[in-house]
Amino acid sequence: MKKAVVLLSGGLDSSTTLFLAKDQGYKCLCLIFDYGQRHKKEIKSAIKIAKSAKCDFRLIKINLPWGGSSLLDRKLKVPQYRNRKTIPSTYVPGRNLIFLSFALSFAEAQKARTIFIGANQIDYSGYPDCRGEFYQALKKVIEKGTKTGVQGKPAKILTPLIDKNKSEIIRLGRKLGVPYELTWSCYSGAKTPCGKCDSCRLRAKGFKEARTRDPIYG
Amino acid sequence: MKKAVVLLSGGLDSSTTLFLAKDQGYKCLCLIFDYGQRHKKEIKSAIKIAKSAKCDFRLIKINLPWGGSSLLDRKLKVPQYRNRKTIPSTYVPGRNLIFLSFALSFAEAQKARTIFIGANQIDYSGYPDCRGEFYQALKKVIEKGTKTGVQGKPAKILTPLIDKNKSEIIRLGRKLGVPYELTWSCYSGAKTPCGKCDSCRLRAKGFKEARTRDPIYG
């Protein structure tokens, strides 16, 4: 059975990606990060999702003691609205490259040739490391800088959601049976989603456009 | 004063790179990794080197629980000789990409525009992530996937030792006053270097060709 490493944050996109990879016949090894984000709620969600998909997972704890993001530094406020032309303060420097470099290491050690990430450049955060161009550029790095790459069998990073809008992602996930009630998107870690942050707004817009209820509200 | 993040392993190459960056007028922020390597001796060396250079440092602990390297997995033996045409078992999957992704995060958060790494493709380990092609490929990733990159001010990764042989590196380090007696190259963590592993052999060859004594022997 072909193996894949799947980056899993506990949000809507990565959860849909996991179920898509499973549907495509991959044995999925999930990689979940505790990187000092504001709350552990999304980590707990990621673990629940991995378990509900009956997939193995590894929880990796990393420390980014230099901050540089309102998601890491509790002295900064997470903005409720954002200017779509700028990169928001919730951007975490280097985050997806850090996650992917661990995924590449995991994949090489486990002889997996595929890495899935739920990056999306349509209804998205505005982070540069969610855009297709970044993943295109990574191909050459993998070819030149990894053992399997120089042996002509580079790991591939797949971004199946990159050009889908949020409602398309939700419709796909509904077909695949993603338990969206277990996912967590809100930047806050309260009992229920705040409904106001950028992440909550994108999620609500997606469910509205997909004409389906968000099961997170029970 | 211009700031630089310097990856510091405690070995000969990264220590020389730190003293070179200082000599070029950078305020250096050292990044040292505890990644589960066989012994802590090189970490202690790195800390001594940073202190002797009067530079700030951060020690980052990471966990690569999937092994895949004789430097991580104590059930595997570190080879004493190696076939120069193959990648040795001491290769750690994804290591330099992991280190550099943390360095990029640190650099963005600290508004440093330069990252130094002592990678070398001449008298080297045979690891693909020590070769110039890998660093060339990373440029585009930084341009496309980081905030400063898309703003037209990408961090630069400098590899000043990439095409130098070991004796050239040692001669340069001697001029710069690198305290080589504090560095550690051996794959084993014994009291004195084993003198037999690939890393010890490369070091010995370098000092011999530079016609100078290795001060690690007192």
Interface residues (C-beta under 8 A of the other chain):
Chain A: R58 I60 K61 I62 N63 L64 P65 W66 G67 G68 S69 I87 Y91 V92 P93 G94 R95 N96 L97 I98 L100 S101 F102 L104 S105 F106 A107 E108 A109 Q110 P128 D129 R131 E133 F134 Q136 A137 L138 K140 V141 E143 K144 G145 T146 K147 G149 V150
Chain B: R58 I60 K61 I62 N63 L64 P65 W66 G67 G68 S69 I87 Y91 V92 P93 G94 R95 N96 L97 I98 L100 S101 F102 L104 S105 F106 A107 E108 A109 Q110 P128 D129 R131 E133 F134 Q136 A137 L138 K140 V141 E143 K144 G145 T146 K147 G149 V150
